[in-house]
Amino acid sequence: MGIVFFVFPHIVLMDLLVFQEMRMVSLENIQTEVDASFLYDVLATHEADPQVASIFRQMSGIEHGHALAFMKKNGMDESQFP
């Protein structure tokens, strides 16, 4: 006698909803990283102190890297990065 698996539709539906919610959170995380990268770049552009501007540029690069990592984790094409 083999093992019998039962699939309950409400459990499958719940799993799909959880997956969709997780994906939405991931997309929101990507947007947050994109926004932060842009913001730090703008701050660097308008900063008079070269050392502070350099730090803002580094932070922009870090946030850019986070966005790319989230995109890769979600199977998104990096060429879609704004």
C-alpha positions as CSV (number, residue, x, y, z in Angstrom):
1,M,0.0,0.0,0.0
2,G,1.4,3.4,-1.0
3,I,1.2,6.8,0.7
4,V,-1.8,8.8,0.0
5,F,-1.6,12.6,-0.1
6,F,-4.7,14.8,0.2
7,V,-4.7,18.2,-1.3
8,F,-7.1,20.6,0.4
9,P,-8.1,23.5,-2.0
10,H,-8.2,26.0,0.8
11,I,-4.6,25.2,1.8
12,V,-3.4,25.5,-1.8
13,L,-5.3,28.8,-2.1
14,M,-3.7,30.0,1.2
15,D,-0.3,29.1,-0.1
16,L,-0.9,31.0,-3.3
17,L,-2.0,34.1,-1.4
18,V,1.0,33.9,0.9
19,F,3.3,33.6,-2.2
20,Q,1.6,36.6,-3.8
21,E,2.0,38.6,-0.6
22,M,5.6,37.7,-0.3
23,R,6.2,38.7,-3.9
24,M,4.5,42.0,-3.3
25,V,6.7,42.6,-0.3
26,S,9.8,41.8,-2.4
27,L,8.7,44.2,-5.1
28,E,8.2,46.9,-2.4
29,N,11.7,46.2,-1.1
30,I,13.2,46.6,-4.5
31,Q,11.4,49.9,-5.0
32,T,12.7,51.1,-1.6
33,E,16.2,50.2,-2.6
34,V,15.8,52.0,-5.9
35,D,14.4,55.1,-4.2
36,A,17.2,55.1,-1.6
37,S,19.9,54.8,-4.3
38,F,18.4,57.7,-6.3
39,L,18.1,59.8,-3.2
40,Y,21.7,59.3,-2.1
41,D,22.8,60.1,-5.7
42,V,20.8,63.4,-5.6
43,L,22.2,64.3,-2.2
44,A,25.8,63.6,-3.5
45,T,25.2,65.8,-6.5
46,H,24.1,68.8,-4.4
47,E,26.6,68.3,-1.5
48,A,29.3,71.0,-1.3
49,D,31.7,68.9,0.9
50,P,33.5,66.4,-1.4
51,Q,34.0,63.9,1.4
52,V,30.3,63.9,2.3
53,A,29.4,63.7,-1.4
54,S,31.7,60.7,-1.7
55,I,30.0,59.0,1.2
56,F,26.6,59.7,-0.4
57,R,27.8,58.2,-3.7
58,Q,29.1,55.1,-1.9
59,M,25.7,54.7,-0.1
60,S,23.9,55.1,-3.4
61,G,26.1,52.3,-4.8
62,I,25.3,50.1,-1.8
63,E,21.5,50.6,-2.2
64,H,21.9,49.9,-6.0
65,G,23.5,46.6,-5.1
66,H,20.7,45.8,-2.7
67,A,18.1,46.4,-5.4
68,L,20.0,44.2,-7.9
69,A,20.3,41.4,-5.3
70,F,16.5,41.6,-4.6
71,M,15.8,41.5,-8.3
72,K,18.1,38.5,-8.8
73,K,16.5,36.7,-5.9
74,N,13.1,37.3,-7.5
75,G,14.2,36.0,-11.0
76,M,14.0,39.5,-12.5
77,D,16.2,40.7,-15.3
78,E,18.7,43.2,-14.1
79,S,18.4,45.1,-17.4
80,Q,15.0,46.2,-16.0
81,F,16.7,48.3,-13.4
82,P,15.9,52.0,-13.9
